[in-house]
Amino acid sequence: DVQLQASGGGLVRPGGFLKLSCTASGLAFNDHAIGWFRQAPGKEREAVSCFGGTDSSTYYSDSARGRFTISGDTNENTVYLQMRFLRPDDTGVYYCGALPQKRGWLRRCFNRDEINYWGEGTLVTVSS
């Protein structure tokens, strides 16, 4: 079975930092893309960033670009999301998802309806 384990959430003040981890098992890490999504209270789940396991390519939403950094460790089957300069509107449950890195994968990686596997979320609260 495919499992994705997200961790690293917590309470942080505006301007602070957090690093999330997503560890995958049951899938070929180098053949899949891992995406981070977040869901704020009362809102839909939105894409934040995607990591390509085949080529370590990285992509960001407009809100994440310049503040967040996604990276992967193939030895640990883990994708990280380093978040900096956090804002209150970054608050939400952060989920990681996986999909095969096939043709057109980037478009699908940013679409929650195209994600094949989901992990449990980790809560990030940005508040003073």
C-alpha positions in Angstrom: 0.0 0.0 0.0 1.1 3.5 -0.7 1.5 5.7 2.3 2.4 9.3 2.7 3.3 10.6 6.1 3.3 14.4 6.6 4.8 16.0 9.6 6.4 19.2 10.9 3.3 21.4 11.4 2.9 23.7 14.4 2.2 27.1 15.7 4.5 29.9 14.5 4.4 33.6 14.7 4.1 35.8 11.5 7.5 36.0 9.9 8.6 32.7 11.3 9.8 29.5 9.7 8.6 25.9 9.6 9.9 22.8 7.7 7.4 20.1 6.7 8.3 16.6 5.7 6.5 14.1 3.6 7.8 10.5 3.7 6.5 8.1 1.0 6.4 4.3 1.1 4.9 1.8 -1.2 5.8 3.7 -4.4 8.8 4.2 -6.6 10.0 7.6 -5.4 11.9 8.3 -8.6 8.9 7.7 -10.8 6.5 10.0 -8.9 5.9 13.6 -8.2 5.1 14.9 -4.8 2.9 17.9 -4.3 2.2 20.0 -1.2 -1.4 21.3 -0.8 -3.0 23.3 1.9 -6.5 23.8 3.1 -7.5 26.8 5.1 -10.7 26.7 7.2 -13.7 27.1 5.0 -11.7 27.0 1.8 -10.8 24.5 -0.9 -7.6 22.6 -0.9 -5.0 24.5 -3.0 -1.7 23.5 -4.5 1.4 25.1 -2.9 4.4 23.4 -4.5 5.4 20.3 -6.5 8.6 18.2 -6.7 9.5 15.9 -9.6 11.0 12.7 -8.3 12.5 11.8 -11.7 14.5 15.0 -12.2 14.2 16.9 -8.9 12.4 19.7 -10.6 10.5 22.2 -8.4 7.5 24.4 -9.0 5.6 26.8 -6.8 2.3 28.6 -6.6 2.4 32.4 -6.8 1.9 32.6 -3.0 4.7 30.3 -2.2 7.3 31.4 -4.7 10.1 33.3 -3.1 9.2 32.2 0.5 8.9 28.4 0.3 11.5 25.9 -0.9 10.6 22.3 -1.8 13.3 19.6 -2.0 13.6 15.9 -2.0 15.9 13.2 -0.5 15.7 10.1 -2.6 17.6 8.1 0.0 14.9 8.8 2.5 11.9 8.9 0.1 11.1 12.2 1.6 10.1 15.6 0.3 10.5 18.7 2.4 8.8 22.0 2.3 10.8 24.8 3.9 8.5 27.7 4.7 9.9 31.1 5.5 8.4 34.5 6.3 5.1 32.8 7.2 1.9 34.9 7.1 -1.4 34.4 8.8 -2.9 33.5 5.5 -0.5 30.5 5.3 -2.6 28.9 8.1 -4.2 25.6 7.2 -3.8 21.9 7.1 -1.0 20.9 4.8 -1.2 17.7 2.8 1.2 15.9 0.6 0.0 14.0 -2.4 1.7 11.8 -5.0 1.1 11.0 -8.7 3.1 9.2 -11.4 5.5 11.6 -13.1 4.3 11.0 -16.6 3.7 13.4 -19.5 1.6 16.3 -18.4 2.4 15.6 -14.7 3.1 19.2 -13.7 -0.4 20.3 -14.7 -1.8 17.4 -12.8 0.4 18.0 -9.8 -1.3 21.4 -9.3 -4.8 19.9 -9.5 -6.0 18.3 -6.4 -8.5 16.2 -8.4 -5.6 14.6 -10.3 -3.6 13.4 -7.2 -3.5 9.6 -6.9 -2.4 9.3 -3.3 -2.9 11.5 -0.3 -1.4 11.5 3.2 -2.8 12.7 6.4 -2.4 16.4 6.9 -0.3 18.4 9.3 -1.7 21.6 10.8 0.2 24.9 10.4 -1.0 27.9 12.4 0.5 31.3 11.8 -0.6 33.6 14.6 0.8 36.1 17.0 
